Amino acid sequence: MEDEEIDYSDIPPLTDQFFTRARLELPNTVVVDPDILDWFKNRGEDYTARINAVLRHYIKRQEEAA
């Protein structure tokens, strides 16, 4: 399908009011060294949960030491 063939008639026009209220929200991002990310990824699909668990454990130990 070519762009010219797409029916946009059911989409309302974007007004100045829309752009006044529009907000851009970006996801949270953290830069992790590639080797560390690979290590976690190689241990399963839930690697983000494990990274969070390690960070929570670190925070807890830091708070206990304070």
PDB file of N, CA, C and O in Angstrom:
ATOM      1  N   MET A   1       0.855  -1.176   0.000  1.00  0.00           N
ATOM      2  CA  MET A   1       0.000   0.000   0.000  1.00  0.00           C
ATOM      3  C   MET A   1       0.900   1.237   0.000  1.00  0.00           C
ATOM      4  O   MET A   1       1.878   1.309   0.744  1.00  0.00           O
ATOM      5  N   GLU A   2       0.564   2.174  -0.816  1.00  0.00           N
ATOM      6  CA  GLU A   2       1.294   3.425  -0.886  1.00  0.00           C
ATOM      7  C   GLU A   2       0.709   4.417   0.106  1.00  0.00           C
ATOM      8  O   GLU A   2      -0.458   4.303   0.480  1.00  0.00           O
ATOM      9  N   ASP A   3       1.511   5.392   0.536  1.00  0.00           N
ATOM     10  CA  ASP A   3       1.035   6.408   1.475  1.00  0.00           C
ATOM     11  C   ASP A   3      -0.221   7.104   0.969  1.00  0.00           C
ATOM     12  O   ASP A   3      -1.113   7.422   1.755  1.00  0.00           O
ATOM     13  N   GLU A   4      -0.297   7.340  -0.320  1.00  0.00           N
ATOM     14  CA  GLU A   4      -1.435   8.050  -0.891  1.00  0.00           C
ATOM     15  C   GLU A   4      -2.731   7.249  -0.763  1.00  0.00           C
ATOM     16  O   GLU A   4      -3.820   7.816  -0.848  1.00  0.00           O
ATOM     17  N   GLU A   5      -2.619   5.950  -0.563  1.00  0.00           N
ATOM     18  CA  GLU A   5      -3.788   5.091  -0.481  1.00  0.00           C
ATOM     19  C   GLU A   5      -4.361   4.995   0.936  1.00  0.00           C
ATOM     20  O   GLU A   5      -5.447   4.443   1.115  1.00  0.00           O
ATOM     21  N   ILE A   6      -3.671   5.509   1.926  1.00  0.00           N
ATOM     22  CA  ILE A   6      -4.122   5.419   3.314  1.00  0.00           C
ATOM     23  C   ILE A   6      -5.248   6.423   3.541  1.00  0.00           C
ATOM     24  O   ILE A   6      -5.138   7.597   3.187  1.00  0.00           O
ATOM     25  N   ASP A   7      -6.343   5.928   4.147  1.00  0.00           N
ATOM     26  CA  ASP A   7      -7.503   6.781   4.432  1.00  0.00           C
ATOM     27  C   ASP A   7      -7.346   7.376   5.825  1.00  0.00           C
ATOM     28  O   ASP A   7      -7.438   6.658   6.820  1.00  0.00           O
ATOM     29  N   TYR A   8      -7.114   8.665   5.902  1.00  0.00           N
ATOM     30  CA  TYR A   8      -6.959   9.373   7.166  1.00  0.00           C
ATOM     31  C   TYR A   8      -8.226  10.120   7.568  1.00  0.00           C
ATOM     32  O   TYR A   8      -8.198  10.896   8.523  1.00  0.00           O
ATOM     33  N   SER A   9      -9.325   9.907   6.871  1.00  0.00           N
ATOM     34  CA  SER A   9     -10.525  10.719   7.079  1.00  0.00           C
ATOM     35  C   SER A   9     -11.132  10.565   8.470  1.00  0.00           C
ATOM     36  O   SER A   9     -11.853  11.457   8.918  1.00  0.00           O
ATOM     37  N   ASP A  10     -10.865   9.469   9.162  1.00  0.00           N
ATOM     38  CA  ASP A  10     -11.441   9.277  10.494  1.00  0.00           C
ATOM     39  C   ASP A  10     -10.549   9.819  11.613  1.00  0.00           C
ATOM     40  O   ASP A  10     -10.893   9.690  12.787  1.00  0.00           O
ATOM     41  N   ILE A  11      -9.425  10.414  11.271  1.00  0.00           N
ATOM     42  CA  ILE A  11      -8.509  10.968  12.268  1.00  0.00           C
ATOM     43  C   ILE A  11      -8.746  12.476  12.357  1.00  0.00           C
ATOM     44  O   ILE A  11      -8.625  13.181  11.356  1.00  0.00           O
ATOM     45  N   PRO A  12      -9.084  12.976  13.553  1.00  0.00           N
ATOM     46  CA  PRO A  12      -9.320  14.423  13.657  1.00  0.00           C
ATOM     47  C   PRO A  12      -8.020  15.199  13.444  1.00  0.00           C
ATOM     48  O   PRO A  12      -6.937  14.676  13.707  1.00  0.00           O
ATOM     49  N   PRO A  13      -8.122  16.430  12.974  1.00  0.00           N
ATOM     50  CA  PRO A  13      -6.913  17.230  12.755  1.00  0.00           C
ATOM     51  C   PRO A  13      -6.245  17.594  14.079  1.00  0.00           C
ATOM     52  O   PRO A  13      -6.916  17.746  15.100  1.00  0.00           O
ATOM     53  N   LEU A  14      -4.942  17.730  14.055  1.00  0.00           N
ATOM     54  CA  LEU A  14      -4.198  18.134  15.249  1.00  0.00           C
ATOM     55  C   LEU A  14      -4.183  19.657  15.315  1.00  0.00           C
ATOM     56  O   LEU A  14      -3.631  20.330  14.445  1.00  0.00           O
ATOM     57  N   THR A  15      -4.796  20.172  16.355  1.00  0.00           N
ATOM     58  CA  THR A  15      -4.936  21.616  16.501  1.00  0.00           C
ATOM     59  C   THR A  15      -3.827  22.188  17.370  1.00  0.00           C
ATOM     60  O   THR A  15      -3.059  21.443  17.980  1.00  0.00           O
ATOM     61  N   ASP A  16      -3.745  23.517  17.425  1.00  0.00           N
ATOM     62  CA  ASP A  16      -2.791  24.173  18.322  1.00  0.00           C
ATOM     63  C   ASP A  16      -3.068  23.791  19.765  1.00  0.00           C
ATOM     64  O   ASP A  16      -2.133  23.654  20.554  1.00  0.00           O
ATOM     65  N   GLN A  17      -4.343  23.614  20.132  1.00  0.00           N
ATOM     66  CA  GLN A  17      -4.701  23.215  21.494  1.00  0.00           C
ATOM     67  C   GLN A  17      -4.099  21.844  21.830  1.00  0.00           C
ATOM     68  O   GLN A  17      -3.619  21.627  22.942  1.00  0.00           O
ATOM     69  N   PHE A  18      -4.129  20.931  20.865  1.00  0.00           N
ATOM     70  CA  PHE A  18      -3.531  19.620  21.084  1.00  0.00           C
ATOM     71  C   PHE A  18      -2.049  19.753  21.424  1.00  0.00           C
ATOM     72  O   PHE A  18      -1.572  19.155  22.388  1.00  0.00           O
ATOM     73  N   PHE A  19      -1.326  20.537  20.630  1.00  0.00           N
ATOM     74  CA  PHE A  19       0.109  20.669  20.838  1.00  0.00           C
ATOM     75  C   PHE A  19       0.441  21.461  22.098  1.00  0.00           C
ATOM     76  O   PHE A  19       1.520  21.288  22.665  1.00  0.00           O
ATOM     77  N   THR A  20      -0.467  22.327  22.545  1.00  0.00           N
ATOM     78  CA  THR A  20      -0.271  23.054  23.797  1.00  0.00           C
ATOM     79  C   THR A  20      -0.309  22.092  24.981  1.00  0.00           C
ATOM     80  O   THR A  20       0.442  22.247  25.944  1.00  0.00           O
ATOM     81  N   ARG A  21      -1.188  21.101  24.898  1.00  0.00           N
ATOM     82  CA  ARG A  21      -1.343  20.153  26.011  1.00  0.00           C
ATOM     83  C   ARG A  21      -0.459  18.922  25.880  1.00  0.00           C
ATOM     84  O   ARG A  21      -0.273  18.195  26.856  1.00  0.00           O
ATOM     85  N   ALA A  22       0.084  18.676  24.709  1.00  0.00           N
ATOM     86  CA  ALA A  22       0.867  17.459  24.475  1.00  0.00           C
ATOM     87  C   ALA A  22       2.148  17.468  25.309  1.00  0.00           C
ATOM     88  O   ALA A  22       2.775  18.508  25.508  1.00  0.00           O
ATOM     89  N   ARG A  23       2.518  16.277  25.791  1.00  0.00           N
ATOM     90  CA  ARG A  23       3.760  16.119  26.558  1.00  0.00           C
ATOM     91  C   ARG A  23       4.528  14.936  26.000  1.00  0.00           C
ATOM     92  O   ARG A  23       3.942  13.935  25.587  1.00  0.00           O
ATOM     93  N   LEU A  24       5.821  15.061  25.994  1.00  0.00           N
ATOM     94  CA  LEU A  24       6.686  13.964  25.596  1.00  0.00           C
ATOM     95  C   LEU A  24       7.193  13.289  26.852  1.00  0.00           C
ATOM     96  O   LEU A  24       7.822  13.929  27.695  1.00  0.00           O
ATOM     97  N   GLU A  25       6.923  11.995  26.982  1.00  0.00           N
ATOM     98  CA  GLU A  25       7.409  11.238  28.130  1.00  0.00           C
ATOM     99  C   GLU A  25       8.339  10.148  27.628  1.00  0.00           C
ATOM    100  O   GLU A  25       7.962   9.316  26.804  1.00  0.00           O
ATOM    101  N   LEU A  26       9.543  10.171  28.134  1.00  0.00           N
ATOM    102  CA  LEU A  26      10.530   9.172  27.761  1.00  0.00           C
ATOM    103  C   LEU A  26      10.652   8.145  28.878  1.00  0.00           C
ATOM    104  O   LEU A  26      10.492   8.484  30.051  1.00  0.00           O
ATOM    105  N   PRO A  27      10.931   6.907  28.531  1.00  0.00           N
ATOM    106  CA  PRO A  27      11.088   5.885  29.570  1.00  0.00           C
ATOM    107  C   PRO A  27      12.341   6.146  30.402  1.00  0.00           C
ATOM    108  O   PRO A  27      13.265   6.827  29.958  1.00  0.00           O
ATOM    109  N   ASN A  28      12.356   5.596  31.612  1.00  0.00           N
ATOM    110  CA  ASN A  28      13.562   5.665  32.434  1.00  0.00           C
ATOM    111  C   ASN A  28      14.646   4.858  31.750  1.00  0.00           C
ATOM    112  O   ASN A  28      14.397   3.768  31.233  1.00  0.00           O
ATOM    113  N   THR A  29      15.843   5.400  31.751  1.00  0.00           N
ATOM    114  CA  THR A  29      16.952   4.659  31.164  1.00  0.00           C
ATOM    115  C   THR A  29      18.158   4.732  32.080  1.00  0.00           C
ATOM    116  O   THR A  29      18.399   5.740  32.745  1.00  0.00           O
ATOM    117  N   VAL A  30      18.905   3.648  32.100  1.00  0.00           N
ATOM    118  CA  VAL A  30      20.147   3.582  32.853  1.00  0.00           C
ATOM    119  C   VAL A  30      21.172   2.947  31.920  1.00  0.00           C
ATOM    120  O   VAL A  30      20.891   1.931  31.284  1.00  0.00           O
ATOM    121  N   VAL A  31      22.334   3.531  31.838  1.00  0.00           N
ATOM    122  CA  VAL A  31      23.385   2.959  31.005  1.00  0.00           C
ATOM    123  C   VAL A  31      24.126   1.918  31.824  1.00  0.00           C
ATOM    124  O   VAL A  31      24.663   2.210  32.893  1.00  0.00           O
ATOM    125  N   VAL A  32      24.144   0.700  31.307  1.00  0.00           N
ATOM    126  CA  VAL A  32      24.818  -0.421  31.969  1.00  0.00           C
ATOM    127  C   VAL A  32      25.905  -0.902  31.018  1.00  0.00           C
ATOM    128  O   VAL A  32      25.682  -1.012  29.812  1.00  0.00           O
ATOM    129  N   ASP A  33      27.070  -1.184  31.561  1.00  0.00           N
ATOM    130  CA  ASP A  33      28.163  -1.688  30.730  1.00  0.00           C
ATOM    131  C   ASP A  33      27.707  -2.955  29.989  1.00  0.00           C
ATOM    132  O   ASP A  33      27.011  -3.795  30.559  1.00  0.00           O
ATOM    133  N   PRO A  34      28.098  -3.083  28.730  1.00  0.00           N
ATOM    134  CA  PRO A  34      27.638  -4.216  27.922  1.00  0.00           C
ATOM    135  C   PRO A  34      27.922  -5.585  28.531  1.00  0.00           C
ATOM    136  O   PRO A  34      27.091  -6.489  28.437  1.00  0.00           O
ATOM    137  N   ASP A  35      29.084  -5.746  29.151  1.00  0.00           N
ATOM    138  CA  ASP A  35      29.406  -7.055  29.723  1.00  0.00           C
ATOM    139  C   ASP A  35      28.501  -7.392  30.904  1.00  0.00           C
ATOM    140  O   ASP A  35      28.142  -8.553  31.101  1.00  0.00           O
ATOM    141  N   ILE A  36      28.137  -6.397  31.677  1.00  0.00           N
ATOM    142  CA  ILE A  36      27.231  -6.632  32.809  1.00  0.00           C
ATOM    143  C   ILE A  36      25.840  -6.982  32.293  1.00  0.00           C
ATOM    144  O   ILE A  36      25.211  -7.918  32.788  1.00  0.00           O
ATOM    145  N   LEU A  37      25.363  -6.245  31.315  1.00  0.00           N
ATOM    146  CA  LEU A  37      24.055  -6.527  30.739  1.00  0.00           C
ATOM    147  C   LEU A  37      24.022  -7.924  30.131  1.00  0.00           C
ATOM    148  O   LEU A  37      23.051  -8.658  30.315  1.00  0.00           O
ATOM    149  N   ASP A  38      25.068  -8.293  29.413  1.00  0.00           N
ATOM    150  CA  ASP A  38      25.144  -9.634  28.831  1.00  0.00           C
ATOM    151  C   ASP A  38      25.089 -10.705  29.902  1.00  0.00           C
ATOM    152  O   ASP A  38      24.409 -11.717  29.734  1.00  0.00           O
ATOM    153  N   TRP A  39      25.802 -10.491  31.010  1.00  0.00           N
ATOM    154  CA  TRP A  39      25.821 -11.470  32.099  1.00  0.00           C
ATOM    155  C   TRP A  39      24.402 -11.718  32.612  1.00  0.00           C
ATOM    156  O   TRP A  39      23.997 -12.866  32.794  1.00  0.00           O
ATOM    157  N   PHE A  40      23.651 -10.643  32.844  1.00  0.00           N
ATOM    158  CA  PHE A  40      22.281 -10.795  33.328  1.00  0.00           C
ATOM    159  C   PHE A  40      21.375 -11.400  32.256  1.00  0.00           C
ATOM    160  O   PHE A  40      20.553 -12.266  32.556  1.00  0.00           O
ATOM    161  N   LYS A  41      21.522 -10.949  31.010  1.00  0.00           N
ATOM    162  CA  LYS A  41      20.679 -11.475  29.934  1.00  0.00           C
ATOM    163  C   LYS A  41      20.903 -12.966  29.707  1.00  0.00           C
ATOM    164  O   LYS A  41      19.966 -13.693  29.379  1.00  0.00           O
ATOM    165  N   ASN A  42      22.143 -13.423  29.882  1.00  0.00           N
ATOM    166  CA  ASN A  42      22.448 -14.841  29.680  1.00  0.00           C
ATOM    167  C   ASN A  42      21.851 -15.738  30.744  1.00  0.00           C
ATOM    168  O   ASN A  42      21.913 -16.961  30.621  1.00  0.00           O
ATOM    169  N   ARG A  43      21.276 -15.164  31.780  1.00  0.00           N
ATOM    170  CA  ARG A  43      20.685 -15.947  32.850  1.00  0.00           C
ATOM    171  C   ARG A  43      19.160 -15.957  32.802  1.00  0.00           C
ATOM    172  O   ARG A  43      18.514 -16.391  33.756  1.00  0.00           O
ATOM    173  N   GLY A  44      18.587 -15.487  31.714  1.00  0.00           N
ATOM    174  CA  GLY A  44      17.146 -15.603  31.546  1.00  0.00           C
ATOM    175  C   GLY A  44      16.483 -14.309  31.129  1.00  0.00           C
ATOM    176  O   GLY A  44      17.067 -13.228  31.202  1.00  0.00           O
ATOM    177  N   GLU A  45      15.230 -14.454  30.684  1.00  0.00           N
ATOM    178  CA  GLU A  45      14.486 -13.319  30.167  1.00  0.00           C
ATOM    179  C   GLU A  45      14.137 -12.278  31.223  1.00  0.00           C
ATOM    180  O   GLU A  45      13.914 -11.114  30.890  1.00  0.00           O
ATOM    181  N   ASP A  46      14.087 -12.676  32.474  1.00  0.00           N
ATOM    182  CA  ASP A  46      13.705 -11.741  33.537  1.00  0.00           C
ATOM    183  C   ASP A  46      14.902 -10.968  34.079  1.00  0.00           C
ATOM    184  O   ASP A  46      14.973 -10.665  35.270  1.00  0.00           O
ATOM    185  N   TYR A  47      15.835 -10.656  33.194  1.00  0.00           N
ATOM    186  CA  TYR A  47      17.081 -10.013  33.632  1.00  0.00           C
ATOM    187  C   TYR A  47      16.833  -8.650  34.266  1.00  0.00           C
ATOM    188  O   TYR A  47      17.562  -8.267  35.181  1.00  0.00           O
ATOM    189  N   THR A  48      15.835  -7.912  33.812  1.00  0.00           N
ATOM    190  CA  THR A  48      15.594  -6.600  34.419  1.00  0.00           C
ATOM    191  C   THR A  48      15.123  -6.746  35.858  1.00  0.00           C
ATOM    192  O   THR A  48      15.473  -5.931  36.712  1.00  0.00           O
ATOM    193  N   ALA A  49      14.343  -7.764  36.128  1.00  0.00           N
ATOM    194  CA  ALA A  49      13.895  -8.007  37.506  1.00  0.00           C
ATOM    195  C   ALA A  49      15.089  -8.366  38.391  1.00  0.00           C
ATOM    196  O   ALA A  49      15.157  -7.933  39.541  1.00  0.00           O
ATOM    197  N   ARG A  50      16.025  -9.149  37.868  1.00  0.00           N
ATOM    198  CA  ARG A  50      17.199  -9.521  38.661  1.00  0.00           C
ATOM    199  C   ARG A  50      18.112  -8.329  38.890  1.00  0.00           C
ATOM    200  O   ARG A  50      18.679  -8.182  39.973  1.00  0.00           O
ATOM    201  N   ILE A  51      18.263  -7.473  37.878  1.00  0.00           N
ATOM    202  CA  ILE A  51      19.065  -6.267  38.066  1.00  0.00           C
ATOM    203  C   ILE A  51      18.440  -5.406  39.164  1.00  0.00           C
ATOM    204  O   ILE A  51      19.150  -4.896  40.031  1.00  0.00           O
ATOM    205  N   ASN A  52      17.122  -5.241  39.132  1.00  0.00           N
ATOM    206  CA  ASN A  52      16.442  -4.474  40.176  1.00  0.00           C
ATOM    207  C   ASN A  52      16.623  -5.107  41.548  1.00  0.00           C
ATOM    208  O   ASN A  52      16.813  -4.397  42.536  1.00  0.00           O
ATOM    209  N   ALA A  53      16.566  -6.435  41.624  1.00  0.00           N
ATOM    210  CA  ALA A  53      16.740  -7.127  42.904  1.00  0.00           C
ATOM    211  C   ALA A  53      18.138  -6.872  43.468  1.00  0.00           C
ATOM    212  O   ALA A  53      18.294  -6.630  44.665  1.00  0.00           O
ATOM    213  N   VAL A  54      19.154  -6.927  42.603  1.00  0.00           N
ATOM    214  CA  VAL A  54      20.529  -6.667  43.048  1.00  0.00           C
ATOM    215  C   VAL A  54      20.651  -5.232  43.558  1.00  0.00           C
ATOM    216  O   VAL A  54      21.266  -4.994  44.598  1.00  0.00           O
ATOM    217  N   LEU A  55      20.075  -4.286  42.841  1.00  0.00           N
ATOM    218  CA  LEU A  55      20.149  -2.886  43.273  1.00  0.00           C
ATOM    219  C   LEU A  55      19.395  -2.666  44.580  1.00  0.00           C
ATOM    220  O   LEU A  55      19.858  -1.916  45.440  1.00  0.00           O
ATOM    221  N   ARG A  56      18.231  -3.316  44.742  1.00  0.00           N
ATOM    222  CA  ARG A  56      17.488  -3.187  46.005  1.00  0.00           C
ATOM    223  C   ARG A  56      18.288  -3.753  47.180  1.00  0.00           C
ATOM    224  O   ARG A  56      18.304  -3.181  48.270  1.00  0.00           O
ATOM    225  N   HIS A  57      18.945  -4.881  46.937  1.00  0.00           N
ATOM    226  CA  HIS A  57      19.772  -5.492  47.977  1.00  0.00           C
ATOM    227  C   HIS A  57      20.907  -4.543  48.368  1.00  0.00           C
ATOM    228  O   HIS A  57      21.197  -4.370  49.552  1.00  0.00           O
ATOM    229  N   TYR A  58      21.538  -3.936  47.380  1.00  0.00           N
ATOM    230  CA  TYR A  58      22.618  -2.986  47.638  1.00  0.00           C
ATOM    231  C   TYR A  58      22.107  -1.800  48.451  1.00  0.00           C
ATOM    232  O   TYR A  58      22.749  -1.388  49.418  1.00  0.00           O
ATOM    233  N   ILE A  59      20.965  -1.252  48.069  1.00  0.00           N
ATOM    234  CA  ILE A  59      20.382  -0.110  48.800  1.00  0.00           C
ATOM    235  C   ILE A  59      20.087  -0.502  50.229  1.00  0.00           C
ATOM    236  O   ILE A  59      20.386   0.257  51.152  1.00  0.00           O
ATOM    237  N   LYS A  60      19.506  -1.672  50.433  1.00  0.00           N
ATOM    238  CA  LYS A  60      19.177  -2.122  51.793  1.00  0.00           C
ATOM    239  C   LYS A  60      20.433  -2.227  52.644  1.00  0.00           C
ATOM    240  O   LYS A  60      20.448  -1.779  53.791  1.00  0.00           O
ATOM    241  N   ARG A  61      21.475  -2.810  52.096  1.00  0.00           N
ATOM    242  CA  ARG A  61      22.741  -2.936  52.854  1.00  0.00           C
ATOM    243  C   ARG A  61      23.342  -1.575  53.161  1.00  0.00           C
ATOM    244  O   ARG A  61      23.871  -1.374  54.254  1.00  0.00           O
ATOM    245  N   GLN A  62      23.275  -0.651  52.241  1.00  0.00           N
ATOM    246  CA  GLN A  62      23.787   0.707  52.479  1.00  0.00           C
ATOM    247  C   GLN A  62      23.008   1.408  53.579  1.00  0.00           C
ATOM    248  O   GLN A  62      23.589   2.092  54.421  1.00  0.00           O
ATOM    249  N   GLU A  63      21.698   1.236  53.570  1.00  0.00           N
ATOM    250  CA  GLU A  63      20.865   1.877  54.607  1.00  0.00           C
ATOM    251  C   GLU A  63      21.108   1.258  55.969  1.00  0.00           C
ATOM    252  O   GLU A  63      21.099   1.956  56.983  1.00  0.00           O
ATOM    253  N   GLU A  64      21.327  -0.052  55.999  1.00  0.00           N
ATOM    254  CA  GLU A  64      21.621  -0.720  57.269  1.00  0.00           C
ATOM    255  C   GLU A  64      22.957  -0.274  57.827  1.00  0.00           C
ATOM    256  O   GLU A  64      23.117  -0.184  59.044  1.00  0.00           O
ATOM    257  N   ALA A  65      23.928   0.009  56.955  1.00  0.00           N
ATOM    258  CA  ALA A  65      25.267   0.407  57.388  1.00  0.00           C
ATOM    259  C   ALA A  65      25.301   1.873  57.862  1.00  0.00           C
ATOM    260  O   ALA A  65      26.206   2.273  58.595  1.00  0.00           O
ATOM    261  N   ALA A  66      24.326   2.649  57.442  1.00  0.00           N
ATOM    262  CA  ALA A  66      24.330   4.081  57.780  1.00  0.00           C
ATOM    263  C   ALA A  66      23.907   4.339  59.215  1.00  0.00           C
ATOM    264  O   ALA A  66      23.860   5.490  59.647  1.00  0.00           O
TER     265      ALA A  66
END
